[in-house]
Amino acid sequence: MKIFITGGTGFVGQSLCKQLTADGHNVTVLSRSASRAKDVLGDDVEIIEGNPTVEGNWKSAIDGQDAIINLCGESILAKKWTHERKQILIDSRIISTNNLVAAIEKAKDKPGVLISASAIGIYGDGGSSELTEESGVGDTYGAKLCQDWEAAANSAATQGVRVVTIRTGDVLGKGGILAKMETPFKLYIGGPYGSGKQYTSWIHIDDHISILKMILENDGIKGPVNLISPGPVTSREFAKALGKALNRPSWFPVPKFSLDIIFGQGTELILESKKAIPKRILEFGYKFKFNDIDSALKDIYNN
């Protein structure tokens, strides 16, 4: 299968490219820096230099691809949310996805499937309610961003393309968001965010990649998919599990005002409660390798 990937040099993208090439697929990655992408991904991946938020010759590479996996987007909490930062978050997702769909429209030999990133943030603050793909969407900034992101991807369906929007939570593995989470624990000041009662949804990187491969191969999967584990936990439970995995205390709570200083308006995203359940993936028969947070963290830190 010929697969075109945006965001291939990111945390998930690197693991995905490695697995897909190992399986014998021909992988092409769009990157702003071809030299950096080559250093990160190696020689088994074809690199096309280009910016997905800008019109360019890269769009012709869509013609003849069997699948597109769209993972691009500026890291949601890498920097404090300001008006300018929020616009960057929007542009890096919506404009890039619109450009991909425009490239699909022009392609003579169109891809069969577009798998496009989204997030469980689309549900807003769900409290302690279980959130499935049939749940309503929220009205926060993060929720509206995800709605617009998915709408941009879904427009490819008018071209006869199967569209799957993957609503992801925290993807756990060596590096990525976990590397940021573990820092205060290593300094003996780790603990839950805010009240600690809000739910967080997560998935082990191995399950994440396996499910993406399942979506690629199963033509019956379309529409939104909660790409998270079936074991959501509260912030307090997550902190306890991470402290245990690192052999560090986990009692030091991080108050809201501290989060406000670091993340600005992004604090709302951190303190939202999202008890998401992967209903559709379970219905399609996927068997998770890591159902609970303790086993997931034990695998990550012991291997």
Secondary structure as UniProt FT lines:
FT   STRAND          2..6
FT   TURN            8..9
FT   HELIX           11..22
FT   TURN            23..24
FT   STRAND          26..31
FT   HELIX           34..41
FT   TURN            43..44
FT   STRAND          46..49
FT   TURN            52..53
FT   HELIX           57..62
FT   TURN            63..64
FT   STRAND          67..70
FT   TURN            76..77
FT   HELIX           83..106
FT   STRAND          113..119
FT   HELIX           120..123
FT   TURN            127..128
FT   STRAND          130..131
FT   TURN            133..134
FT   HELIX           141..154
FT   HELIX           155..159
FT   STRAND          162..168
FT   STRAND          170..172
FT   HELIX           176..186
FT   TURN            187..188
FT   TURN            194..195
FT   STRAND          199..200
FT   STRAND          202..204
FT   HELIX           205..217
FT   TURN            219..220
FT   STRAND          223..227
FT   STRAND          233..234
FT   HELIX           235..246
FT   HELIX           256..263
FT   TURN            265..266
FT   HELIX           267..271
FT   STRAND          275..276
FT   HELIX           279..283
FT   TURN            284..285
FT   HELIX           293..302
//
